[in-house]
Amino acid sequence: MNNLFESDSEIILFNSFKLLFTVDDFTEEDFFPDKDPYLLGWNLATATISDILATGGLPRYYAHSLSLNKKIWNDNYLKDLSLGISDVLKACNTFFIGGDLGFSDKWHYTGIVIGESDNPISRKGAKPGDIIMMTGQVGAGNREASLNLFSENPKIKDIAMMNHTKLNLRYNESKLMSQFASSCTDTSDGLANGLVSLAEINHVGFALQNIPYQDEGLAVCMALSVPKELLCLGECGEYELLFTIDKNKLSEFYKDAEVQNLSFTPIGYISENRNRTLISSNYRIDLNAFHIRARDYEDVHLYVRALTNYILSHEKS
């Protein structure tokens, strides 16, 4: 029912039901912390299910294909990883229906989910005047990537010893969001990339402000002497819900959120002109020309440098 890139999940009309389908692939290049197998399992399942939640759906059936690193993984590691996945599925009342297990030199994970929704929310539908909302904070994924990329830097060795990121499962938030949102995506590729995607599909612009940066991410940026906006522009996202809502529905939305003890942050608005702007306290960054993708760089360090140069060269007072 959706066109290409219009929805985080594919929306399929099956008899009288609207089914949702997603498949996602993960490797070591995604910088998920893998020393703690339970945490890795939780994060892999949460990230896989995120596309269903971003479509306002209920994940019903889950399958996966897993290749283990035969040199370092053992039965106990696999048991704890499976427990992490299982706890996510239990929290979403989702059934595991099977999969495949193999071995390779590096771990590789493919997750598959079938969900359902009476009223799917796609990326299409944002309009001028809509308020941009999100769950959680910005920077978890890009922080993890930084700790891996610059692990030898003595400035962040102490920070690297802190607890690693556990992704937030936004199951309840998704159910409320689906009743009010005009469009939605997740921040799997970072906040800025998610917003650019919404803007391009809906032929609108946006003003992004009041970004709830993660304190741990800010600490890494400060230690490395890089702009905090890297947490927003980098492609290692945090899998939070990023959605738009008609400003006339905000009052009712906030009331329901308070009753359910759910928290959301307004981070900007959709504009009629197609300008894309990130507004900070004393300057703004023009995002109209922002099309930097990690896949275009052979060395990920060059990608980080390109992001940093973009931020510095597009700042306006």
Secondary structure as a PSIPRED ss2 file (coil, helix, strand):
# PSIPRED VFORMAT (PSIPRED V4.0)

   1 M C   1.000  0.000  0.000
   2 N C   1.000  0.000  0.000
   3 N C   1.000  0.000  0.000
   4 L C   1.000  0.000  0.000
   5 F C   1.000  0.000  0.000
   6 E C   1.000  0.000  0.000
   7 S C   1.000  0.000  0.000
   8 D C   1.000  0.000  0.000
   9 S C   1.000  0.000  0.000
  10 E E   0.000  0.000  1.000
  11 I E   0.000  0.000  1.000
  12 I E   0.000  0.000  1.000
  13 L E   0.000  0.000  1.000
  14 F E   0.000  0.000  1.000
  15 N C   1.000  0.000  0.000
  16 S C   1.000  0.000  0.000
  17 F E   0.000  0.000  1.000
  18 K E   0.000  0.000  1.000
  19 L E   0.000  0.000  1.000
  20 L E   0.000  0.000  1.000
  21 F E   0.000  0.000  1.000
  22 T E   0.000  0.000  1.000
  23 V E   0.000  0.000  1.000
  24 D E   0.000  0.000  1.000
  25 D E   0.000  0.000  1.000
  26 F E   0.000  0.000  1.000
  27 T E   0.000  0.000  1.000
  28 E H   0.000  1.000  0.000
  29 E H   0.000  1.000  0.000
  30 D H   0.000  1.000  0.000
  31 F C   1.000  0.000  0.000
  32 F C   1.000  0.000  0.000
  33 P C   1.000  0.000  0.000
  34 D C   1.000  0.000  0.000
  35 K C   1.000  0.000  0.000
  36 D C   1.000  0.000  0.000
  37 P H   0.000  1.000  0.000
  38 Y H   0.000  1.000  0.000
  39 L H   0.000  1.000  0.000
  40 L H   0.000  1.000  0.000
  41 G H   0.000  1.000  0.000
  42 W H   0.000  1.000  0.000
  43 N H   0.000  1.000  0.000
  44 L H   0.000  1.000  0.000
  45 A H   0.000  1.000  0.000
  46 T H   0.000  1.000  0.000
  47 A H   0.000  1.000  0.000
  48 T H   0.000  1.000  0.000
  49 I H   0.000  1.000  0.000
  50 S H   0.000  1.000  0.000
  51 D H   0.000  1.000  0.000
  52 I H   0.000  1.000  0.000
  53 L H   0.000  1.000  0.000
  54 A H   0.000  1.000  0.000
  55 T C   1.000  0.000  0.000
  56 G C   1.000  0.000  0.000
  57 G C   1.000  0.000  0.000
  58 L E   0.000  0.000  1.000
  59 P E   0.000  0.000  1.000
  60 R E   0.000  0.000  1.000
  61 Y E   0.000  0.000  1.000
  62 Y E   0.000  0.000  1.000
  63 A E   0.000  0.000  1.000
  64 H E   0.000  0.000  1.000
  65 S E   0.000  0.000  1.000
  66 L E   0.000  0.000  1.000
  67 S E   0.000  0.000  1.000
  68 L E   0.000  0.000  1.000
  69 N E   0.000  0.000  1.000
  70 K C   1.000  0.000  0.000
  71 K C   1.000  0.000  0.000
  72 I C   1.000  0.000  0.000
  73 W C   1.000  0.000  0.000
  74 N C   1.000  0.000  0.000
  75 D H   0.000  1.000  0.000
  76 N H   0.000  1.000  0.000
  77 Y H   0.000  1.000  0.000
  78 L H   0.000  1.000  0.000
  79 K H   0.000  1.000  0.000
  80 D H   0.000  1.000  0.000
  81 L H   0.000  1.000  0.000
  82 S H   0.000  1.000  0.000
  83 L H   0.000  1.000  0.000
  84 G H   0.000  1.000  0.000
  85 I H   0.000  1.000  0.000
  86 S H   0.000  1.000  0.000
  87 D H   0.000  1.000  0.000
  88 V H   0.000  1.000  0.000
  89 L H   0.000  1.000  0.000
  90 K H   0.000  1.000  0.000
  91 A H   0.000  1.000  0.000
  92 C C   1.000  0.000  0.000
  93 N C   1.000  0.000  0.000
  94 T C   1.000  0.000  0.000
  95 F E   0.000  0.000  1.000
  96 F E   0.000  0.000  1.000
  97 I E   0.000  0.000  1.000
  98 G E   0.000  0.000  1.000
  99 G E   0.000  0.000  1.000
 100 D E   0.000  0.000  1.000
 101 L E   0.000  0.000  1.000
 102 G E   0.000  0.000  1.000
 103 F E   0.000  0.000  1.000
 104 S E   0.000  0.000  1.000
 105 D C   1.000  0.000  0.000
 106 K C   1.000  0.000  0.000
 107 W C   1.000  0.000  0.000
 108 H E   0.000  0.000  1.000
 109 Y E   0.000  0.000  1.000
 110 T E   0.000  0.000  1.000
 111 G E   0.000  0.000  1.000
 112 I E   0.000  0.000  1.000
 113 V E   0.000  0.000  1.000
 114 I E   0.000  0.000  1.000
 115 G E   0.000  0.000  1.000
 116 E E   0.000  0.000  1.000
 117 S C   1.000  0.000  0.000
 118 D C   1.000  0.000  0.000
 119 N C   1.000  0.000  0.000
 120 P C   1.000  0.000  0.000
 121 I C   1.000  0.000  0.000
 122 S C   1.000  0.000  0.000
 123 R C   1.000  0.000  0.000
 124 K C   1.000  0.000  0.000
 125 G C   1.000  0.000  0.000
 126 A C   1.000  0.000  0.000
 127 K C   1.000  0.000  0.000
 128 P C   1.000  0.000  0.000
 129 G C   1.000  0.000  0.000
 130 D C   1.000  0.000  0.000
 131 I E   0.000  0.000  1.000
 132 I E   0.000  0.000  1.000
 133 M E   0.000  0.000  1.000
 134 M E   0.000  0.000  1.000
 135 T C   1.000  0.000  0.000
 136 G C   1.000  0.000  0.000
 137 Q C   1.000  0.000  0.000
 138 V E   0.000  0.000  1.000
 139 G C   1.000  0.000  0.000
 140 A H   0.000  1.000  0.000
 141 G H   0.000  1.000  0.000
 142 N H   0.000  1.000  0.000
 143 R H   0.000  1.000  0.000
 144 E H   0.000  1.000  0.000
 145 A H   0.000  1.000  0.000
 146 S H   0.000  1.000  0.000
 147 L H   0.000  1.000  0.000
 148 N H   0.000  1.000  0.000
 149 L H   0.000  1.000  0.000
 150 F C   1.000  0.000  0.000
 151 S C   1.000  0.000  0.000
 152 E C   1.000  0.000  0.000
 153 N C   1.000  0.000  0.000
 154 P H   0.000  1.000  0.000
 155 K H   0.000  1.000  0.000
 156 I H   0.000  1.000  0.000
 157 K H   0.000  1.000  0.000
 158 D H   0.000  1.000  0.000
 159 I H   0.000  1.000  0.000
 160 A H   0.000  1.000  0.000
 161 M C   1.000  0.000  0.000
 162 M C   1.000  0.000  0.000
 163 N C   1.000  0.000  0.000
 164 H C   1.000  0.000  0.000
 165 T C   1.000  0.000  0.000
 166 K C   1.000  0.000  0.000
 167 L C   1.000  0.000  0.000
 168 N C   1.000  0.000  0.000
 169 L C   1.000  0.000  0.000
 170 R C   1.000  0.000  0.000
 171 Y H   0.000  1.000  0.000
 172 N H   0.000  1.000  0.000
 173 E H   0.000  1.000  0.000
 174 S H   0.000  1.000  0.000
 175 K H   0.000  1.000  0.000
 176 L H   0.000  1.000  0.000
 177 M H   0.000  1.000  0.000
 178 S C   1.000  0.000  0.000
 179 Q C   1.000  0.000  0.000
 180 F C   1.000  0.000  0.000
 181 A E   0.000  0.000  1.000
 182 S E   0.000  0.000  1.000
 183 S E   0.000  0.000  1.000
 184 C E   0.000  0.000  1.000
 185 T E   0.000  0.000  1.000
 186 D E   0.000  0.000  1.000
 187 T C   1.000  0.000  0.000
 188 S C   1.000  0.000  0.000
 189 D C   1.000  0.000  0.000
 190 G C   1.000  0.000  0.000
 191 L H   0.000  1.000  0.000
 192 A H   0.000  1.000  0.000
 193 N H   0.000  1.000  0.000
 194 G H   0.000  1.000  0.000
 195 L H   0.000  1.000  0.000
 196 V H   0.000  1.000  0.000
 197 S H   0.000  1.000  0.000
 198 L H   0.000  1.000  0.000
 199 A H   0.000  1.000  0.000
 200 E H   0.000  1.000  0.000
 201 I H   0.000  1.000  0.000
 202 N H   0.000  1.000  0.000
 203 H C   1.000  0.000  0.000
 204 V C   1.000  0.000  0.000
 205 G E   0.000  0.000  1.000
 206 F E   0.000  0.000  1.000
 207 A E   0.000  0.000  1.000
 208 L E   0.000  0.000  1.000
 209 Q C   1.000  0.000  0.000
 210 N C   1.000  0.000  0.000
 211 I C   1.000  0.000  0.000
 212 P C   1.000  0.000  0.000
 213 Y E   0.000  0.000  1.000
 214 Q C   1.000  0.000  0.000
 215 D H   0.000  1.000  0.000
 216 E H   0.000  1.000  0.000
 217 G H   0.000  1.000  0.000
 218 L H   0.000  1.000  0.000
 219 A H   0.000  1.000  0.000
 220 V H   0.000  1.000  0.000
 221 C H   0.000  1.000  0.000
 222 M H   0.000  1.000  0.000
 223 A H   0.000  1.000  0.000
 224 L H   0.000  1.000  0.000
 225 S C   1.000  0.000  0.000
 226 V C   1.000  0.000  0.000
 227 P C   1.000  0.000  0.000
 228 K C   1.000  0.000  0.000
 229 E C   1.000  0.000  0.000
 230 L H   0.000  1.000  0.000
 231 L H   0.000  1.000  0.000
 232 C H   0.000  1.000  0.000
 233 L H   0.000  1.000  0.000
 234 G C   1.000  0.000  0.000
 235 E C   1.000  0.000  0.000
 236 C C   1.000  0.000  0.000
 237 G C   1.000  0.000  0.000
 238 E C   1.000  0.000  0.000
 239 Y C   1.000  0.000  0.000
 240 E C   1.000  0.000  0.000
 241 L E   0.000  0.000  1.000
 242 L E   0.000  0.000  1.000
 243 F E   0.000  0.000  1.000
 244 T E   0.000  0.000  1.000
 245 I E   0.000  0.000  1.000
 246 D C   1.000  0.000  0.000
 247 K H   0.000  1.000  0.000
 248 N H   0.000  1.000  0.000
 249 K H   0.000  1.000  0.000
 250 L H   0.000  1.000  0.000
 251 S H   0.000  1.000  0.000
 252 E H   0.000  1.000  0.000
 253 F H   0.000  1.000  0.000
 254 Y H   0.000  1.000  0.000
 255 K H   0.000  1.000  0.000
 256 D H   0.000  1.000  0.000
 257 A H   0.000  1.000  0.000
 258 E H   0.000  1.000  0.000
 259 V H   0.000  1.000  0.000
 260 Q C   1.000  0.000  0.000
 261 N C   1.000  0.000  0.000
 262 L C   1.000  0.000  0.000
 263 S C   1.000  0.000  0.000
 264 F C   1.000  0.000  0.000
 265 T E   0.000  0.000  1.000
 266 P E   0.000  0.000  1.000
 267 I E   0.000  0.000  1.000
 268 G E   0.000  0.000  1.000
 269 Y E   0.000  0.000  1.000
 270 I E   0.000  0.000  1.000
 271 S E   0.000  0.000  1.000
 272 E C   1.000  0.000  0.000
 273 N C   1.000  0.000  0.000
 274 R C   1.000  0.000  0.000
 275 N C   1.000  0.000  0.000
 276 R E   0.000  0.000  1.000
 277 T E   0.000  0.000  1.000
 278 L E   0.000  0.000  1.000
 279 I E   0.000  0.000  1.000
 280 S C   1.000  0.000  0.000
 281 S C   1.000  0.000  0.000
 282 N C   1.000  0.000  0.000
 283 Y C   1.000  0.000  0.000
 284 R E   0.000  0.000  1.000
 285 I E   0.000  0.000  1.000
 286 D E   0.000  0.000  1.000
 287 L C   1.000  0.000  0.000
 288 N C   1.000  0.000  0.000
 289 A C   1.000  0.000  0.000
 290 F C   1.000  0.000  0.000
 291 H C   1.000  0.000  0.000
 292 I C   1.000  0.000  0.000
 293 R C   1.000  0.000  0.000
 294 A H   0.000  1.000  0.000
 295 R H   0.000  1.000  0.000
 296 D H   0.000  1.000  0.000
 297 Y C   1.000  0.000  0.000
 298 E C   1.000  0.000  0.000
 299 D C   1.000  0.000  0.000
 300 V H   0.000  1.000  0.000
 301 H H   0.000  1.000  0.000
 302 L H   0.000  1.000  0.000
 303 Y H   0.000  1.000  0.000
 304 V H   0.000  1.000  0.000
 305 R H   0.000  1.000  0.000
 306 A H   0.000  1.000  0.000
 307 L H   0.000  1.000  0.000
 308 T H   0.000  1.000  0.000
 309 N H   0.000  1.000  0.000
 310 Y H   0.000  1.000  0.000
 311 I H   0.000  1.000  0.000
 312 L H   0.000  1.000  0.000
 313 S H   0.000  1.000  0.000
 314 H C   1.000  0.000  0.000
 315 E E   0.000  0.000  1.000
 316 K E   0.000  0.000  1.000
 317 S C   1.000  0.000  0.000
